[in-house]
């Protein structure tokens, strides 16, 4: 009985401590929302940024396009757009996508010729945009973009991906800002790690190594993570896991969406429900169509905002006001910044059951929706109003 009583007291104390830490995160959390341009800063459009009322811009170019000479640092339009945004007063969240796996490239050994080449290009880009960077991310979806062998403990008990990330900090980022004291040192984040609600990602040695690096390094501000989900419960599952390793340091979420949910429903039949039949009748659409058929129509010729909204409201699986659910979780778990796509970057005319569904997410849908009467892109009725209201909320919190 004495053991049971001691155990119960211990459990209560641990729970109370965790709850106090969680309450502290929630109470002190100011969440700013911004616009994400992913790997294409060249599509930054200041007109629509003003409509979204954001202060932040996030982008993460494919650095191997520069390493291979496909893009030129000195003349790249996207980098110039970032500089223009900085001059206009926008805050910049910047990082590189080290897509090793895509190009069948091993993570280079410390001090190797390959590492020197890669770091030289990273420094060249930083020399160009560094004066305007407010948040610097040391990677982007590294668990997806790295070969399996480079995510495991290897020679000397080290994980190559973790060592590469640490050296990117010590050999490129820190020396750059040390040599340029006139520039503001940005907040530095490790990540961005995807699908942290997944057992597969949670069990990856590199995942846990990166989170521990973020927790233990005095130089690192916190962790960057992505939240593309299939159900709303996955948001909290991901945060809870991170907070078991990094209890209080800040988090940023450069990418979040319902993409996994949208993709899982591509073959949903329009007329599979009474509401779906009503939708088909109202807008003269074939009730036997699958959603991918309707998406092909919308992406090819554009549909009205009314039809777009009505389609999703006819789906029992669509969570209305999902943006607010995300925002509440961001506040609860200490997220400082989250960025969301402003414009459609992937929008195929033909959608199949195997397609991606990224085109559903953005704040403005320049292909899927008809232009409004003044010829401008139409706002996405699924998220625009909530997004702008939450942007304003984030600015009001001091």
C-alpha positions in Angstrom: 0.0 0.0 0.0 2.9 2.3 0.8 4.3 1.7 -2.7 1.0 2.4 -4.3 0.6 5.6 -2.4 4.1 6.8 -3.3 3.5 5.9 -6.9 0.2 7.8 -7.0 1.8 10.9 -5.4 4.7 10.7 -7.9 2.2 10.4 -10.8 0.2 13.4 -9.6 3.4 15.5 -9.2 4.6 14.7 -12.7 1.2 15.4 -14.2 0.9 18.7 -12.3 4.4 19.7 -13.4 3.6 18.9 -17.1 0.3 20.8 -16.8 2.0 23.8 -15.3 4.5 23.8 -18.1 1.7 23.5 -20.7 -0.3 26.3 -19.0 2.8 28.5 -19.1 3.3 27.8 -22.8 -0.3 28.7 -23.6 -0.4 31.8 -21.5 2.8 33.2 -22.9 2.3 32.2 -26.6 2.0 34.9 -29.2 1.2 33.2 -32.6 2.0 35.1 -35.8 0.7 33.9 -39.1 2.5 34.5 -42.4 2.5 33.5 -46.0 4.5 30.5 -47.3 6.0 30.4 -50.8 7.7 27.1 -50.4 10.5 26.7 -53.0 9.4 29.5 -55.3 10.0 32.9 -53.9 9.8 34.3 -57.4 6.0 34.1 -57.1 5.9 36.5 -54.2 3.1 39.0 -55.0 2.8 42.1 -52.8 -0.8 42.9 -53.8 -2.0 39.6 -52.3 0.3 39.8 -49.3 -1.4 43.0 -48.4 -4.8 41.4 -48.8 -3.8 38.6 -46.4 -2.5 41.3 -44.0 0.6 39.3 -43.1 4.0 40.6 -41.9 5.9 37.3 -42.5 7.1 35.6 -45.7 8.6 32.0 -45.7 10.5 30.3 -48.4 13.0 27.4 -48.7 14.7 27.1 -52.1 16.1 23.8 -53.4 19.8 24.5 -52.8 21.0 21.9 -55.2 19.5 23.9 -58.1 22.2 26.5 -57.2 24.9 23.9 -56.5 24.3 22.3 -59.9 24.2 25.7 -61.7 20.5 25.6 -62.6 20.0 28.9 -60.8 22.4 31.8 -60.5 22.7 33.4 -57.1 23.7 36.8 -58.6 20.6 37.0 -60.9 17.9 34.8 -59.4 14.6 36.6 -59.4 13.3 34.8 -56.4 16.2 35.9 -54.2 15.7 39.5 -55.4 12.0 39.2 -54.5 13.0 38.3 -50.9 15.3 41.3 -50.8 12.5 43.5 -52.1 10.2 42.1 -49.4 12.8 42.8 -46.7 13.2 46.4 -47.9 9.4 46.8 -47.8 9.5 45.8 -44.1 8.3 42.1 -44.3 9.9 39.7 -41.9 11.6 36.7 -43.6 11.8 33.1 -42.6 14.4 31.5 -44.8 16.1 28.1 -45.1 17.4 25.6 -47.6 15.9 22.3 -48.8 18.8 19.9 -48.8 17.1 17.3 -51.0 19.9 14.7 -50.9 17.7 11.7 -51.4 16.0 13.2 -54.5 19.4 13.5 -56.2 20.8 10.2 -54.8 23.4 12.1 -52.9 25.0 11.0 -49.6 25.3 13.5 -46.8 28.9 14.7 -47.2 31.6 13.8 -44.6 32.9 16.6 -42.4 35.7 18.5 -44.1 35.1 16.8 -47.5 35.4 18.4 -50.9 31.6 18.0 -51.4 30.8 19.6 -48.0 33.1 22.5 -48.8 31.3 23.0 -52.2 27.8 22.8 -50.6 28.7 25.2 -47.8 30.3 27.6 -50.2 27.0 28.0 -52.2 25.0 28.2 -48.9 27.3 31.1 -47.8 27.0 32.8 -51.2 23.2 32.8 -50.9 23.4 33.9 -47.3 25.6 36.8 -48.3 22.8 37.9 -50.6 19.7 37.5 -48.5 21.2 37.3 -45.0 20.7 41.0 -44.1 16.9 40.6 -44.4 16.5 37.2 -42.6 14.6 37.2 -39.3 14.2 33.4 -38.9 16.8 31.0 -40.4 15.9 27.3 -40.7 18.8 24.8 -41.0 16.8 22.4 -43.2 13.5 21.4 -44.6 11.8 18.0 -44.2 15.2 16.4 -43.7 13.7 13.0 -42.6 12.1 12.8 -46.1 15.1 14.2 -48.0 17.9 12.1 -46.5 19.0 8.5 -47.3 18.2 5.9 -44.7 21.9 5.2 -43.9 22.5 8.9 -43.2 19.8 9.0 -40.6 21.2 6.2 -38.5 24.0 6.2 -35.9 27.2 5.4 -37.8 31.0 5.8 -37.3 31.9 7.3 -33.9 28.3 7.0 -32.7 27.2 10.0 -34.8 24.3 10.4 -37.2 25.5 12.0 -40.5 22.5 14.2 -41.0 22.8 15.6 -37.4 26.5 16.3 -37.9 25.9 18.0 -41.2 23.2 20.2 -39.6 25.5 21.1 -36.8 28.4 22.0 -39.2 26.1 24.0 -41.4 25.5 26.1 -38.2 29.1 26.3 -37.1 30.8 26.6 -40.5 28.4 28.8 -42.4 25.7 30.5 -40.4 27.6 31.5 -37.2 30.8 32.8 -39.1 28.6 34.8 -41.5 26.8 36.7 -38.8 30.0 37.0 -36.7 31.7 38.6 -39.7 28.6 40.9 -40.2 27.8 42.4 -36.7 25.9 45.1 -38.5 23.1 42.6 -39.3 20.6 41.3 -36.8 21.2 37.7 -35.8 18.1 35.8 -36.8 16.4 33.2 -34.6 17.7 29.8 -35.7 15.5 26.7 -35.9 16.2 23.0 -36.6 13.9 21.1 -38.9 11.4 21.3 -40.6 10.3 17.8 -39.5 7.2 16.4 -41.2 4.5 14.0 -39.8 5.6 14.0 -36.2 2.3 12.3 -35.3 3.6 9.2 -37.2 5.2 6.2 -35.4 7.6 5.9 -38.3 8.9 9.4 -38.0 8.9 9.3 -34.2 11.0 6.2 -34.3 13.6 7.6 -36.7 17.0 8.1 -35.0 17.5 11.4 -36.9 14.1 12.8 -35.8 15.0 12.4 -32.2 18.5 13.6 -32.7 17.4 16.8 -34.4 14.8 17.5 -31.6 17.5 16.9 -28.9 19.9 19.2 -30.8 17.2 21.9 -30.8 16.7 21.3 -27.0 20.3 21.2 -26.0 22.0 23.8 -28.2 22.1 27.3 -26.7 22.4 28.7 -30.3 19.2 27.1 -31.5 16.0 29.0 -30.8 13.8 25.9 -31.2 12.2 23.4 -33.5 10.5 23.7 -36.9 7.8 21.2 -37.8 5.2 20.6 -40.5 1.6 19.6 -40.0 0.0 18.2 -43.1 -2.8 16.0 -41.6 -5.5 13.5 -42.3 -7.5 14.2 -39.2 -7.5 17.0 -36.6 -6.3 14.8 -33.7 -2.9 14.5 -35.4 -2.1 18.1 -34.7 -2.0 17.5 -30.9 -0.4 14.1 -31.3 2.6 15.8 -33.1 3.0 18.5 -30.5 2.7 16.2 -27.6 5.6 14.1 -28.9 7.8 17.1 -29.5 7.2 18.4 -26.0 8.3 15.1 -24.5 11.9 15.9 -25.8 11.8 19.7 -26.0 9.4 20.8 -23.2 9.5 24.6 -23.5 11.6 26.0 -26.4 9.7 27.7 -29.2 8.2 26.0 -32.2 7.5 27.3 -35.7 5.2 25.6 -38.2 6.2 26.8 -41.7 3.8 24.4 -43.4 0.4 23.1 -42.3 -2.7 21.9 -44.2 -5.4 19.2 -44.6 -3.5 17.8 -47.6 -3.5 14.2 -46.3 -7.2 14.4 -45.7 -7.9 15.9 -49.1 -5.8 13.3 -50.9 -7.5 10.4 -49.1 -10.9 11.7 -50.4 -10.0 12.2 -54.1 -12.2 9.3 -55.1 -15.2 10.4 -53.0 -18.3 10.4 -55.2 -20.1 13.7 -55.4 -23.6 12.2 -55.0 -22.7 9.7 -52.3 -24.8 11.7 -49.7 -28.0 13.7 -49.8 -26.1 16.9 -49.5 -23.9 15.8 -52.4 -27.0 15.2 -54.5 -28.3 18.6 -53.6 -25.0 20.1 -54.6 -25.0 18.3 -58.0 -28.5 19.5 -58.7 -27.9 23.1 -57.7 -24.7 23.5 -59.8 -25.7 21.1 -62.6 -22.9 18.6 -62.0 -22.8 14.9 -62.5 -23.5 13.2 -59.2 -21.6 10.1 -60.3 -18.4 12.2 -60.7 -15.6 11.5 -58.3 -14.0 14.5 -56.6 -11.0 14.3 -58.8 -13.3 14.8 -61.9 -14.7 18.0 -60.3 -11.2 19.2 -59.4 -10.1 18.7 -63.0 -13.0 20.9 -64.0 -12.3 23.6 -61.5 -8.5 23.6 -62.3 -9.2 23.8 -66.0 -11.8 26.5 -66.3 -12.4 27.8 -62.7 -15.6 27.6 -60.7 -17.4 30.2 -58.7 -16.4 30.7 -55.0 -20.0 29.8 -54.2 -19.7 26.4 -55.9 -16.3 25.7 -54.4 -17.5 26.4 -50.9 -20.7 24.4 -51.4 -18.8 21.3 -52.6 -16.8 21.1 -49.4 -19.8 21.9 -47.2 -21.5 18.9 -48.8 -18.7 16.6 -47.5 -19.2 15.2 -44.0 -15.4 14.7 -43.6 -14.6 18.4 -44.1 -13.8 20.3 -40.8 -15.2 23.8 -41.0 -13.0 26.5 -39.5 -10.1 24.1 -39.4 -7.8 27.2 -39.4 -9.1 28.1 -35.9 -8.4 24.6 -34.6 -4.8 24.9 -35.8 -4.5 28.3 -34.2 -5.8 27.2 -30.9 -3.3 24.3 -30.9 -0.5 26.7 -31.8 -1.3 28.8 -28.8 -1.5 25.8 -26.5 1.9 24.3 -27.5 4.0 27.4 -27.8 4.2 28.1 -31.6 5.6 31.5 -32.4 5.1 31.5 -36.2 3.1 29.5 -38.7 3.0 30.2 -42.4 0.3 29.1 -44.9 0.4 29.1 -48.8 -0.8 32.4 -50.3 -1.1 31.2 -54.0 -1.5 27.9 -55.8 1.9 26.5 -56.8 0.7 23.1 -57.9 -2.6 23.0 -59.8 -2.9 20.4 -62.6 -5.6 20.6 -65.2 -6.2 16.9 -64.9 -6.5 15.4 -61.4 -6.6 11.6 -60.8 -7.1 9.4 -57.8 -3.3 9.4 -57.4 -2.7 13.1 -57.7 -1.6 15.4 -54.9 -4.1 17.9 -53.7 -2.0 20.9 -52.6 -4.1 23.2 -54.8 -7.0 23.1 -52.3 -5.0 24.8 -49.5 -4.0 28.4 -50.6 -5.5 31.6 -49.4 -6.0 32.7 -53.1 -6.9 30.2 -55.9 -5.8 31.8 -59.2 -6.6 28.7 -61.3 -9.4 26.8 -59.4 -11.6 29.8 -58.9 -13.0 32.3 -61.3 -11.5 35.7 -61.0 -13.5 38.3 -59.2 -15.3 41.2 -61.0 -12.2 43.5 -60.9 -10.0 40.8 -62.5 -8.1 39.8 -59.3 -7.7 36.3 -58.0 -10.5 35.1 -55.8 -10.0 34.3 -52.1 -10.4 30.8 -51.0 -13.8 30.8 -49.0 -12.7 27.7 -47.0 -10.0 29.6 -45.1 -9.6 33.3 -46.1 -11.8 35.0 -43.6 -10.6 32.9 -40.7 -6.9 33.3 -41.7 -7.1 37.1 -41.9 -9.0 37.4 -38.6 -6.3 35.2 -36.9 -3.5 37.2 -38.4 -5.1 40.3 -36.8 -5.5 38.3 -33.5 -1.8 37.5 -33.5 -0.9 41.1 -34.0 -3.0 42.2 -31.1 -1.4 39.9 -28.5 1.5 41.5 -26.7 
